[in-house]
Amino acid sequence: MTAAMSYLYLGVAIVAEVIATSALKASDGFSRPLPSIVTIGGYALAFWCLSLTMRTLPTGIVYAIWSGVGIVLISAVGWIWFKQTLDLAALLGMGLIIAGVLVINLFSGSAGH
């Protein structure tokens, strides 16, 4: 698998995880069937794509990108969709997460590109 395909699978894994986490909130403790099904399916897709990515990219790099980008995206979804507020410390922390993901991708020889 090429590095481009690995990053494509990683992107799908991130999006699927964000959708699944959003549906998990909407499932209300798995008491609502449709969001519960979306949660289970989304996490299954996320972990499958993540496992494909780990065939060619280092585990630490994959997990750092997946978790970092996922944290920022799910925080944005929570802010927009669920009207959850983010204070300055949260925004600064997410800025540092984004900076870390950028450093890994732009400067690390471990990133596999």
C-alpha positions as CSV (number, residue, x, y, z in Angstrom):
1,M,0.0,0.0,0.0
2,T,1.3,3.4,-0.9
3,A,1.8,6.2,1.7
4,A,-1.0,8.2,0.0
5,M,-3.5,5.3,0.4
6,S,-2.4,4.9,4.1
7,Y,-3.2,8.5,4.7
8,L,-6.5,8.2,2.9
9,Y,-7.4,5.3,5.2
10,L,-6.3,7.3,8.2
11,G,-8.5,10.2,7.0
12,V,-11.5,7.9,6.7
13,A,-10.7,6.4,10.2
14,I,-10.7,9.9,11.7
15,V,-14.0,11.0,10.0
16,A,-15.6,7.7,11.0
17,E,-14.5,8.1,14.6
18,V,-15.8,11.6,14.8
19,I,-19.2,10.5,13.4
20,A,-19.3,7.6,15.8
21,T,-18.5,9.7,18.8
22,S,-21.1,12.3,17.8
23,A,-23.6,9.5,17.4
24,L,-22.6,8.1,20.8
25,K,-23.5,11.4,22.4
26,A,-26.9,11.3,20.5
27,S,-27.5,7.7,21.4
28,D,-28.3,8.7,25.0
29,G,-26.6,5.7,26.6
30,F,-27.5,3.4,23.7
31,S,-31.2,4.0,24.4
32,R,-31.9,5.4,20.9
33,P,-31.5,2.7,18.2
34,L,-30.4,4.7,15.1
35,P,-27.6,6.7,16.8
36,S,-26.5,3.5,18.5
37,I,-26.2,1.7,15.2
38,V,-24.3,4.6,13.7
39,T,-21.9,4.5,16.7
40,I,-21.2,0.8,16.4
41,G,-20.8,1.0,12.6
42,G,-18.7,4.1,12.8
43,Y,-16.3,2.7,15.3
44,A,-16.0,-0.6,13.4
45,L,-15.1,1.3,10.2
46,A,-12.7,3.6,12.1
47,F,-10.8,0.7,13.6
48,W,-10.7,-1.3,10.4
49,C,-9.3,1.7,8.4
50,L,-6.9,2.4,11.3
51,S,-5.7,-1.2,11.1
52,L,-5.0,-0.9,7.4
53,T,-3.1,2.3,8.0
54,M,-0.9,0.6,10.5
55,R,0.3,-1.9,7.9
56,T,2.6,0.7,6.4
57,L,2.9,3.6,8.9
58,P,4.4,3.5,12.4
59,T,1.9,2.9,15.1
60,G,2.9,5.9,17.2
61,I,2.7,8.3,14.3
62,V,-0.7,6.9,13.2
63,Y,-2.1,7.1,16.7
64,A,-0.8,10.6,17.3
65,I,-2.4,11.9,14.1
66,W,-5.7,9.9,14.6
67,S,-6.1,11.0,18.2
68,G,-4.9,14.6,17.7
69,V,-7.0,15.4,14.7
70,G,-10.0,13.5,16.2
71,I,-9.8,15.5,19.4
72,V,-9.9,18.8,17.5
73,L,-12.7,17.7,15.1
74,I,-14.9,16.2,17.8
75,S,-14.4,19.4,19.9
76,A,-15.5,21.4,16.8
77,V,-18.6,19.2,16.4
78,G,-19.4,19.5,20.0
79,W,-19.2,23.3,19.8
80,I,-21.2,23.6,16.6
81,W,-23.7,20.7,16.8
82,F,-24.2,20.2,20.6
83,K,-23.6,23.9,21.5
84,Q,-20.9,23.0,24.0
85,T,-18.6,25.9,24.8
86,L,-14.8,25.9,24.6
87,D,-12.8,28.3,26.8
88,L,-9.5,29.9,26.0
89,A,-7.5,27.1,27.7
90,A,-9.3,24.4,25.6
91,L,-8.7,26.4,22.4
92,L,-5.0,26.9,23.2
93,G,-4.6,23.2,24.1
94,M,-6.2,22.2,20.7
95,G,-3.8,24.6,19.0
96,L,-0.9,22.8,20.6
97,I,-2.4,19.5,19.4
98,I,-2.6,20.8,15.8
99,A,0.9,22.1,16.1
100,G,2.1,18.7,17.2
101,V,0.4,16.9,14.3
102,L,1.9,19.4,11.9
103,V,5.4,18.9,13.4
104,I,5.1,15.2,13.0
105,N,3.9,15.4,9.4
106,L,6.2,18.1,8.2
107,F,9.5,17.4,10.0
108,S,9.5,13.8,11.3
109,G,11.2,11.1,9.2
110,S,9.1,8.6,11.0
111,A,5.9,9.7,9.3
112,G,6.5,7.6,6.2
113,H,6.2,10.2,3.5
